[in-house]
């Protein structure tokens, strides 16, 4: 978010994570997002937490390996909802913080984001936030603010 702010964007954070399991984990991550947004002066919009939306998207892919088709469906679900949210608010550009993780494919997320953006007449900002020590910077901010840091992707299948 600070990278986007420094680039001149007015940032609205959209928290839509039906994939996160269990509910207590969701609450920890949401609380960290609230603290971060408050610190950075960003608006935070939380969508309804409905894990069934994720389970419907992942149906039949429960035993896929991490970084497989299940993850693609999860990214697609979340980026599509983000595009819908942006379109509804008249925001013409969107991106995702998922790419900050060294465990996530920038190319894959960009491809999914750009495909969805075209469907909605929006622009997907394909920014690799890992570049220029981005991941290290997020760790530093997290430590300074005492933010919760998760140790798994989020869904119950990634706990395996």
Backbone as JSON Lines, residues from 0, in Angstrom:
{"i":0,"aa":"X","n":[0.83,-1.19,0.0],"ca":[0.0,0.0,0.0],"c":[0.87,1.25,0.0]}
{"i":1,"aa":"X","n":[1.96,1.23,0.77],"ca":[2.83,2.41,0.81],"c":[3.49,2.63,-0.56]}
{"i":2,"aa":"X","n":[3.83,1.55,-1.25],"ca":[4.4,1.66,-2.59],"c":[3.42,2.38,-3.52]}
{"i":3,"aa":"X","n":[2.17,1.99,-3.47],"ca":[1.15,2.61,-4.32],"c":[0.92,4.07,-3.92]}
{"i":4,"aa":"X","n":[0.9,4.34,-2.64],"ca":[0.76,5.71,-2.17],"c":[1.92,6.56,-2.66]}
{"i":5,"aa":"X","n":[3.13,6.03,-2.56],"ca":[4.31,6.77,-3.02],"c":[4.26,7.02,-4.53]}
{"i":6,"aa":"X","n":[3.57,6.15,-5.26],"ca":[3.42,6.31,-6.71],"c":[2.27,7.26,-7.06]}
{"i":7,"aa":"X","n":[1.58,7.79,-6.04],"ca":[0.54,8.77,-6.28],"c":[-0.89,8.25,-6.29]}
{"i":8,"aa":"X","n":[-1.07,6.98,-5.96],"ca":[-2.41,6.41,-5.94],"c":[-3.1,6.66,-4.6]}
{"i":9,"aa":"X","n":[-4.41,6.88,-4.67],"ca":[-5.23,6.88,-3.46],"c":[-5.65,5.43,-3.27]}
{"i":10,"aa":"X","n":[-5.25,4.83,-2.18],"ca":[-5.43,3.39,-1.99],"c":[-6.66,3.09,-1.13]}
{"i":11,"aa":"X","n":[-7.47,2.18,-1.64],"ca":[-8.56,1.6,-0.87],"c":[-8.24,0.11,-0.75]}
{"i":12,"aa":"X","n":[-8.12,-0.37,0.46],"ca":[-7.83,-1.79,0.69],"c":[-9.15,-2.55,0.76]}
{"i":13,"aa":"X","n":[-9.22,-3.63,0.02],"ca":[-10.42,-4.47,-0.02],"c":[-10.04,-5.82,0.57]}
{"i":14,"aa":"X","n":[-10.67,-6.18,1.67],"ca":[-10.35,-7.42,2.38],"c":[-11.43,-8.45,2.08]}
{"i":15,"aa":"X","n":[-11.12,-9.33,1.15],"ca":[-12.03,-10.41,0.77],"c":[-11.21,-11.7,0.78]}
{"i":16,"aa":"X","n":[-11.41,-12.51,1.79],"ca":[-10.6,-13.71,1.98],"c":[-11.44,-14.88,2.5]}
{"i":17,"aa":"X","n":[-12.36,-15.39,1.69],"ca":[-13.19,-16.51,2.15],"c":[-12.4,-17.81,2.28]}
{"i":18,"aa":"X","n":[-11.19,-17.81,1.77],"ca":[-10.33,-18.99,1.8],"c":[-9.69,-19.23,3.16]}
{"i":19,"aa":"X","n":[-9.64,-18.21,4.0],"ca":[-8.89,-18.33,5.25],"c":[-9.62,-19.23,6.25]}
{"i":20,"aa":"X","n":[-8.84,-20.13,6.84],"ca":[-9.36,-21.12,7.79],"c":[-8.37,-21.22,8.95]}
{"i":21,"aa":"X","n":[-8.88,-21.32,10.16],"ca":[-10.27,-21.19,10.61],"c":[-10.64,-19.72,10.83]}
{"i":22,"aa":"X","n":[-11.82,-19.5,11.38],"ca":[-12.33,-18.15,11.63],"c":[-11.36,-17.35,12.5]}
{"i":23,"aa":"X","n":[-10.73,-17.99,13.47],"ca":[-9.79,-17.26,14.34],"c":[-8.6,-16.73,13.53]}
{"i":24,"aa":"X","n":[-8.16,-17.49,12.54],"ca":[-7.07,-17.05,11.66],"c":[-7.53,-15.85,10.83]}
{"i":25,"aa":"X","n":[-8.75,-15.93,10.33],"ca":[-9.32,-14.82,9.57],"c":[-9.33,-13.55,10.41]}
{"i":26,"aa":"X","n":[-9.76,-13.66,11.64],"ca":[-9.84,-12.5,12.53],"c":[-8.45,-11.9,12.8]}
{"i":27,"aa":"X","n":[-7.45,-12.74,12.98],"ca":[-6.08,-12.26,13.21],"c":[-5.58,-11.47,12.0]}
{"i":28,"aa":"X","n":[-5.83,-12.0,10.82],"ca":[-5.36,-11.34,9.6],"c":[-6.13,-10.05,9.35]}
{"i":29,"aa":"X","n":[-7.41,-10.06,9.63],"ca":[-8.21,-8.85,9.48],"c":[-7.73,-7.77,10.45]}
{"i":30,"aa":"X","n":[-7.47,-8.13,11.67],"ca":[-6.99,-7.16,12.66],"c":[-5.66,-6.54,12.23]}
{"i":31,"aa":"X","n":[-4.77,-7.37,11.69],"ca":[-3.49,-6.85,11.2],"c":[-3.72,-5.87,10.05]}
{"i":32,"aa":"X","n":[-4.65,-6.18,9.18],"ca":[-4.97,-5.29,8.05],"c":[-5.55,-3.96,8.55]}
{"i":33,"aa":"X","n":[-6.37,-4.02,9.57],"ca":[-6.94,-2.79,10.15],"c":[-5.84,-1.9,10.71]}
{"i":34,"aa":"X","n":[-4.91,-2.5,11.43],"ca":[-3.8,-1.73,12.01],"c":[-2.96,-1.11,10.91]}
{"i":35,"aa":"X","n":[-2.64,-1.89,9.89],"ca":[-1.83,-1.4,8.78],"c":[-2.53,-0.25,8.05]}
{"i":36,"aa":"X","n":[-3.79,-0.43,7.75],"ca":[-4.53,0.62,7.03],"c":[-4.63,1.89,7.87]}
{"i":37,"aa":"X","n":[-4.82,1.74,9.14],"ca":[-4.87,2.9,10.03],"c":[-3.52,3.63,10.02]}
{"i":38,"aa":"X","n":[-2.46,2.86,10.1],"ca":[-1.11,3.42,10.09],"c":[-0.81,4.17,8.79]}
{"i":39,"aa":"X","n":[-1.28,3.63,7.66],"ca":[-0.99,4.21,6.36],"c":[-2.05,5.22,5.9]}
{"i":40,"aa":"X","n":[-3.13,5.33,6.65],"ca":[-4.19,6.25,6.27],"c":[-4.98,5.79,5.06]}
{"i":41,"aa":"X","n":[-5.16,4.48,4.94],"ca":[-5.92,3.9,3.83],"c":[-7.31,3.49,4.29]}
{"i":42,"aa":"X","n":[-8.27,3.65,3.42],"ca":[-9.61,3.13,3.7],"c":[-9.56,1.61,3.59]}
{"i":43,"aa":"X","n":[-10.22,0.95,4.5],"ca":[-10.32,-0.51,4.47],"c":[-11.78,-0.89,4.34]}
{"i":44,"aa":"X","n":[-12.08,-1.72,3.34],"ca":[-13.42,-2.24,3.15],"c":[-13.34,-3.75,3.32]}
{"i":45,"aa":"X","n":[-14.1,-4.25,4.28],"ca":[-14.14,-5.7,4.53],"c":[-15.4,-6.26,3.9]}
{"i":46,"aa":"X","n":[-15.24,-7.27,3.06],"ca":[-16.39,-7.96,2.5],"c":[-16.82,-9.03,3.49]}
{"i":47,"aa":"X","n":[-17.95,-9.62,3.24],"ca":[-18.51,-10.66,4.1],"c":[-17.59,-11.89,4.07]}
{"i":48,"aa":"X","n":[-17.35,-12.46,5.23],"ca":[-16.56,-13.69,5.34],"c":[-17.48,-14.88,5.14]}
{"i":49,"aa":"X","n":[-17.38,-15.51,3.97],"ca":[-18.23,-16.63,3.64],"c":[-17.36,-17.74,3.05]}
{"i":50,"aa":"X","n":[-16.81,-18.62,3.89],"ca":[-15.93,-19.69,3.41],"c":[-16.56,-20.59,2.35]}
{"i":51,"aa":"X","n":[-17.89,-20.7,2.34],"ca":[-18.53,-21.54,1.33],"c":[-18.22,-21.07,-0.09]}
{"i":52,"aa":"X","n":[-18.0,-19.78,-0.26],"ca":[-17.64,-19.27,-1.59],"c":[-16.31,-19.87,-2.05]}
{"i":53,"aa":"X","n":[-15.36,-19.98,-1.13],"ca":[-14.08,-20.59,-1.47],"c":[-14.25,-22.1,-1.71]}
{"i":54,"aa":"X","n":[-14.99,-22.77,-0.84],"ca":[-15.16,-24.22,-0.99],"c":[-15.88,-24.57,-2.29]}
{"i":55,"aa":"X","n":[-16.81,-23.73,-2.72],"ca":[-17.48,-23.94,-4.01],"c":[-16.48,-23.81,-5.15]}
{"i":56,"aa":"X","n":[-15.63,-22.81,-5.07],"ca":[-14.62,-22.58,-6.12],"c":[-13.58,-23.69,-6.15]}
{"i":57,"aa":"X","n":[-13.26,-24.25,-4.99],"ca":[-12.21,-25.26,-4.88],"c":[-12.74,-26.69,-4.97]}
{"i":58,"aa":"X","n":[-14.04,-26.84,-5.15],"ca":[-14.65,-28.18,-5.17],"c":[-13.97,-29.07,-6.22]}
{"i":59,"aa":"X","n":[-13.58,-30.25,-5.76],"ca":[-12.92,-31.21,-6.63],"c":[-11.41,-31.02,-6.71]}
{"i":60,"aa":"X","n":[-10.91,-29.94,-6.1],"ca":[-9.48,-29.63,-6.15],"c":[-8.84,-29.7,-4.77]}
{"i":61,"aa":"X","n":[-9.54,-30.31,-3.83],"ca":[-9.08,-30.33,-2.44],"c":[-7.7,-30.98,-2.28]}
{"i":62,"aa":"X","n":[-7.36,-31.94,-3.14],"ca":[-6.1,-32.67,-3.0],"c":[-5.03,-32.21,-3.99]}
{"i":63,"aa":"X","n":[-5.3,-31.11,-4.64],"ca":[-4.3,-30.51,-5.53],"c":[-3.1,-30.06,-4.68]}
{"i":64,"aa":"X","n":[-1.92,-30.1,-5.25],"ca":[-0.76,-29.62,-4.5],"c":[-0.8,-28.1,-4.36]}
{"i":65,"aa":"X","n":[-0.09,-27.6,-3.38],"ca":[0.06,-26.16,-3.22],"c":[0.64,-25.59,-4.51]}
{"i":66,"aa":"X","n":[0.16,-24.43,-4.93],"ca":[0.52,-23.75,-6.18],"c":[-0.13,-24.41,-7.4]}
{"i":67,"aa":"X","n":[-1.1,-25.29,-7.17],"ca":[-1.78,-25.98,-8.26],"c":[-3.08,-25.31,-8.66]}
{"i":68,"aa":"X","n":[-3.97,-26.11,-9.24],"ca":[-5.23,-25.59,-9.78],"c":[-6.14,-25.0,-8.7]}
{"i":69,"aa":"X","n":[-6.1,-25.55,-7.5],"ca":[-6.93,-25.01,-6.41],"c":[-6.52,-23.57,-6.11]}
{"i":70,"aa":"X","n":[-5.23,-23.33,-6.07],"ca":[-4.74,-21.97,-5.82],"c":[-5.16,-21.03,-6.94]}
{"i":71,"aa":"X","n":[-5.09,-21.51,-8.18],"ca":[-5.53,-20.69,-9.31],"c":[-7.0,-20.28,-9.14]}
{"i":72,"aa":"X","n":[-7.83,-21.22,-8.74],"ca":[-9.25,-20.92,-8.54],"c":[-9.45,-19.92,-7.4]}
{"i":73,"aa":"X","n":[-8.66,-20.06,-6.36],"ca":[-8.72,-19.13,-5.23],"c":[-8.33,-17.73,-5.68]}
{"i":74,"aa":"X","n":[-7.23,-17.61,-6.41],"ca":[-6.81,-16.3,-6.91],"c":[-7.88,-15.7,-7.82]}
{"i":75,"aa":"X","n":[-8.42,-16.53,-8.69],"ca":[-9.46,-16.06,-9.61],"c":[-10.68,-15.56,-8.85]}
{"i":76,"aa":"X","n":[-11.13,-16.3,-7.86],"ca":[-12.28,-15.9,-7.06],"c":[-12.03,-14.55,-6.39]}
{"i":77,"aa":"X","n":[-10.89,-14.41,-5.77],"ca":[-10.6,-13.2,-5.01],"c":[-10.35,-12.0,-5.91]}
{"i":78,"aa":"X","n":[-9.66,-12.21,-7.02],"ca":[-9.42,-11.09,-7.94],"c":[-10.7,-10.69,-8.67]}
{"i":79,"aa":"X","n":[-11.56,-11.64,-8.95],"ca":[-12.84,-11.32,-9.6],"c":[-13.7,-10.46,-8.66]}
{"i":80,"aa":"X","n":[-13.76,-10.85,-7.4],"ca":[-14.53,-10.06,-6.43],"c":[-13.92,-8.66,-6.28]}
{"i":81,"aa":"X","n":[-12.61,-8.58,-6.34],"ca":[-11.93,-7.28,-6.25],"c":[-12.3,-6.42,-7.46]}
{"i":82,"aa":"X","n":[-12.31,-7.01,-8.64],"ca":[-12.7,-6.28,-9.85],"c":[-14.15,-5.81,-9.75]}
{"i":83,"aa":"X","n":[-15.02,-6.67,-9.27],"ca":[-16.43,-6.29,-9.1],"c":[-16.56,-5.12,-8.13]}
{"i":84,"aa":"X","n":[-15.82,-5.2,-7.04],"ca":[-15.83,-4.14,-6.04],"c":[-15.33,-2.82,-6.65]}
{"i":85,"aa":"X","n":[-14.22,-2.88,-7.37],"ca":[-13.65,-1.69,-7.99],"c":[-14.64,-1.08,-8.99]}
{"i":86,"aa":"X","n":[-15.21,-1.92,-9.82],"ca":[-16.16,-1.45,-10.84],"c":[-17.35,-0.75,-10.16]}
{"i":87,"aa":"X","n":[-17.87,-1.35,-9.11],"ca":[-19.01,-0.79,-8.38],"c":[-18.7,0.59,-7.82]}
{"i":88,"aa":"X","n":[-17.46,0.79,-7.36],"ca":[-17.07,2.07,-6.76],"c":[-16.52,3.07,-7.78]}
{"i":89,"aa":"X","n":[-16.46,2.66,-9.05],"ca":[-15.92,3.55,-10.07],"c":[-14.41,3.66,-10.05]}
{"i":90,"aa":"X","n":[-13.77,2.67,-9.46],"ca":[-12.3,2.59,-9.43],"c":[-11.88,1.84,-10.69]}
{"i":91,"aa":"X","n":[-10.97,2.42,-11.48],"ca":[-10.65,1.78,-12.75],"c":[-9.37,0.94,-12.75]}
{"i":92,"aa":"X","n":[-8.69,0.87,-11.61],"ca":[-7.46,0.07,-11.52],"c":[-7.49,-0.74,-10.23]}
{"i":93,"aa":"X","n":[-6.93,-1.94,-10.31],"ca":[-6.81,-2.77,-9.11],"c":[-5.56,-3.63,-9.2]}
{"i":94,"aa":"X","n":[-5.15,-4.12,-8.05],"ca":[-4.0,-5.02,-7.96],"c":[-4.21,-5.91,-6.74]}
{"i":95,"aa":"X","n":[-3.2,-6.67,-6.38],"ca":[-3.3,-7.53,-5.21],"c":[-2.0,-7.56,-4.43]}
{"i":96,"aa":"X","n":[-2.13,-7.64,-3.13],"ca":[-0.95,-7.76,-2.27],"c":[-0.47,-9.21,-2.19]}
{"i":97,"aa":"X","n":[-1.2,-10.13,-2.77],"ca":[-0.8,-11.55,-2.73],"c":[0.6,-11.71,-3.33]}
{"i":98,"aa":"X","n":[0.92,-10.89,-4.32],"ca":[2.2,-11.05,-5.03],"c":[3.41,-10.71,-4.16]}
{"i":99,"aa":"X","n":[3.21,-10.12,-3.0],"ca":[4.35,-9.8,-2.12],"c":[5.01,-11.07,-1.58]}
{"i":100,"aa":"X","n":[4.23,-12.14,-1.51],"ca":[4.76,-13.4,-0.98],"c":[5.77,-14.02,-1.94]}
{"i":101,"aa":"X","n":[6.92,-14.45,-1.41],"ca":[7.88,-15.15,-2.27],"c":[7.38,-16.52,-2.7]}
{"i":102,"aa":"X","n":[6.27,-16.97,-2.13],"ca":[5.71,-18.28,-2.48],"c":[4.65,-18.21,-3.57]}
{"i":103,"aa":"X","n":[4.34,-17.0,-4.03],"ca":[3.3,-16.82,-5.04],"c":[3.92,-16.37,-6.35]}
{"i":104,"aa":"X","n":[3.35,-16.84,-7.45],"ca":[3.87,-16.53,-8.78],"c":[3.32,-15.2,-9.28]}
{"i":105,"aa":"X","n":[4.21,-14.25,-9.46],"ca":[3.83,-12.95,-10.01],"c":[3.22,-13.12,-11.4]}
{"i":106,"aa":"X","n":[3.83,-13.97,-12.22],"ca":[3.34,-14.16,-13.59],"c":[1.93,-14.73,-13.6]}
{"i":107,"aa":"X","n":[1.69,-15.74,-12.77],"ca":[0.38,-16.37,-12.73],"c":[-0.69,-15.39,-12.24]}
{"i":108,"aa":"X","n":[-0.39,-14.68,-11.16],"ca":[-1.35,-13.72,-10.62],"c":[-1.61,-12.59,-11.61]}
{"i":109,"aa":"X","n":[-0.58,-12.15,-12.29],"ca":[-0.74,-11.07,-13.28],"c":[-1.62,-11.54,-14.44]}
{"i":110,"aa":"X","n":[-1.41,-12.74,-14.89],"ca":[-2.22,-13.28,-15.99],"c":[-3.69,-13.35,-15.59]}
{"i":111,"aa":"X","n":[-3.97,-13.87,-14.41],"ca":[-5.35,-13.96,-13.92],"c":[-5.94,-12.56,-13.76]}
{"i":112,"aa":"X","n":[-5.19,-11.66,-13.13],"ca":[-5.66,-10.3,-12.91],"c":[-5.95,-9.57,-14.21]}
{"i":113,"aa":"X","n":[-5.06,-9.7,-15.19],"ca":[-5.24,-9.01,-16.47],"c":[-6.44,-9.57,-17.24]}
{"i":114,"aa":"X","n":[-6.64,-10.88,-17.18],"ca":[-7.8,-11.49,-17.85],"c":[-9.1,-10.98,-17.25]}
{"i":115,"aa":"X","n":[-9.16,-10.93,-15.93],"ca":[-10.36,-10.45,-15.24],"c":[-10.56,-8.96,-15.5]}
{"i":116,"aa":"X","n":[-9.49,-8.2,-15.49],"ca":[-9.59,-6.75,-15.73],"c":[-10.23,-6.48,-17.09]}
{"i":117,"aa":"X","n":[-9.84,-7.23,-18.1],"ca":[-10.41,-7.06,-19.45],"c":[-11.91,-7.31,-19.44]}
{"i":118,"aa":"X","n":[-12.34,-8.33,-18.71],"ca":[-13.76,-8.66,-18.63],"c":[-14.58,-7.51,-18.05]}
{"i":119,"aa":"X","n":[-13.98,-6.76,-17.14],"ca":[-14.68,-5.69,-16.43],"c":[-14.35,-4.29,-16.97]}
{"i":120,"aa":"X","n":[-13.51,-4.22,-18.0],"ca":[-13.13,-2.93,-18.55],"c":[-12.27,-2.12,-17.59]}
{"i":121,"aa":"X","n":[-11.43,-2.82,-16.85],"ca":[-10.55,-2.2,-15.86],"c":[-9.09,-2.44,-16.24]}
{"i":122,"aa":"X","n":[-8.22,-1.85,-15.47],"ca":[-6.79,-2.08,-15.64],"c":[-6.26,-2.8,-14.41]}
{"i":123,"aa":"X","n":[-5.54,-3.88,-14.64],"ca":[-4.87,-4.59,-13.55],"c":[-3.45,-4.06,-13.46]}
{"i":124,"aa":"X","n":[-3.06,-3.57,-12.31],"ca":[-1.7,-3.08,-12.1],"c":[-0.8,-4.26,-11.74]}
{"i":125,"aa":"X","n":[-0.05,-4.72,-12.72],"ca":[0.84,-5.86,-12.53],"c":[2.16,-5.35,-11.95]}
{"i":126,"aa":"X","n":[2.18,-5.19,-10.65],"ca":[3.36,-4.68,-9.95],"c":[3.9,-5.8,-9.07]}
{"i":127,"aa":"X","n":[5.15,-6.14,-9.29],"ca":[5.78,-7.18,-8.47],"c":[6.33,-6.52,-7.2]}
{"i":128,"aa":"X","n":[5.53,-6.53,-6.16],"ca":[5.88,-5.87,-4.91],"c":[7.09,-6.51,-4.21]}
{"i":129,"aa":"X","n":[7.51,-7.69,-4.68],"ca":[8.7,-8.33,-4.1],"c":[9.98,-7.61,-4.52]}
{"i":130,"aa":"X","n":[9.94,-6.94,-5.66],"ca":[11.12,-6.27,-6.19],"c":[11.61,-5.18,-5.25]}
{"i":131,"aa":"X","n":[12.87,-4.84,-5.38],"ca":[13.5,-3.79,-4.58],"c":[13.29,-4.02,-3.08]}
{"i":132,"aa":"X","n":[13.49,-5.26,-2.65],"ca":[13.38,-5.64,-1.23],"c":[11.99,-5.42,-0.65]}
{"i":133,"aa":"X","n":[10.96,-5.5,-1.49],"ca":[9.59,-5.3,-1.03],"c":[9.18,-6.24,0.08]}
{"i":134,"aa":"X","n":[9.55,-7.52,-0.04],"ca":[9.18,-8.48,0.99],"c":[9.87,-8.14,2.31]}
{"i":135,"aa":"X","n":[11.14,-7.75,2.23],"ca":[11.87,-7.37,3.45],"c":[11.26,-6.13,4.09]}
{"i":136,"aa":"X","n":[10.83,-5.18,3.25],"ca":[10.21,-3.97,3.77],"c":[8.9,-4.29,4.49]}
{"i":137,"aa":"X","n":[8.11,-5.21,3.93],"ca":[6.86,-5.56,4.59],"c":[7.12,-6.24,5.93]}
{"i":138,"aa":"X","n":[8.16,-7.05,5.98],"ca":[8.52,-7.69,7.25],"c":[8.92,-6.65,8.28]}
{"i":139,"aa":"X","n":[9.65,-5.63,7.85],"ca":[10.08,-4.57,8.75],"c":[8.87,-3.79,9.29]}
{"i":140,"aa":"X","n":[7.96,-3.43,8.4],"ca":[6.74,-2.71,8.81],"c":[5.93,-3.56,9.78]}
{"i":141,"aa":"X","n":[5.79,-4.85,9.46],"ca":[5.05,-5.77,10.33],"c":[5.65,-5.81,11.73]}
{"i":142,"aa":"X","n":[6.95,-5.87,11.78],"ca":[7.64,-5.93,13.08],"c":[7.45,-4.63,13.85]}
{"i":143,"aa":"X","n":[7.6,-3.5,13.16],"ca":[7.45,-2.19,13.8],"c":[6.05,-2.0,14.38]}
{"i":144,"aa":"X","n":[5.04,-2.49,13.66],"ca":[3.66,-2.31,14.09],"c":[3.15,-3.47,14.96]}
{"i":145,"aa":"X","n":[3.97,-4.51,15.12],"ca":[3.56,-5.67,15.9],"c":[2.44,-6.45,15.23]}
{"i":146,"aa":"X","n":[2.47,-6.51,13.9],"ca":[1.4,-7.18,13.16],"c":[1.56,-8.7,13.2]}
{"i":147,"aa":"X","n":[0.44,-9.36,13.21],"ca":[0.41,-10.83,13.12],"c":[0.93,-11.24,11.74]}
{"i":148,"aa":"X","n":[1.8,-12.25,11.71],"ca":[2.31,-12.79,10.45],"c":[1.91,-14.26,10.38]}
{"i":149,"aa":"X","n":[1.17,-14.61,9.35],"ca":[0.71,-15.99,9.19],"c":[1.86,-16.9,8.78]}
{"i":150,"aa":"X","n":[1.69,-18.18,9.05],"ca":[2.73,-19.15,8.69],"c":[2.23,-20.19,7.68]}
{"i":151,"aa":"X","n":[1.08,-19.91,7.06],"ca":[0.57,-20.75,5.97],"c":[-0.31,-19.88,5.08]}
{"i":152,"aa":"X","n":[-0.56,-20.38,3.9],"ca":[-1.29,-19.59,2.89],"c":[-2.64,-19.09,3.43]}
{"i":153,"aa":"X","n":[-3.4,-19.98,4.0],"ca":[-4.68,-19.54,4.55],"c":[-5.76,-20.6,4.54]}
{"i":154,"aa":"X","n":[-5.86,-21.39,3.47],"ca":[-6.97,-22.35,3.43],"c":[-6.62,-23.6,4.23]}
{"i":155,"aa":"X","n":[-7.65,-24.33,4.57],"ca":[-7.42,-25.53,5.39],"c":[-6.61,-26.58,4.64]}
{"i":156,"aa":"X","n":[-6.65,-26.54,3.32],"ca":[-5.9,-27.53,2.54],"c":[-4.41,-27.23,2.59]}
{"i":157,"aa":"X","n":[-4.05,-25.96,2.76],"ca":[-2.64,-25.6,2.83],"c":[-2.03,-25.94,4.19]}
{"i":158,"aa":"X","n":[-2.86,-26.28,5.15],"ca":[-2.36,-26.69,6.47],"c":[-1.69,-28.06,6.42]}
{"i":159,"aa":"X","n":[-2.01,-28.83,5.36],"ca":[-1.38,-30.14,5.24],"c":[0.07,-29.95,5.14]}
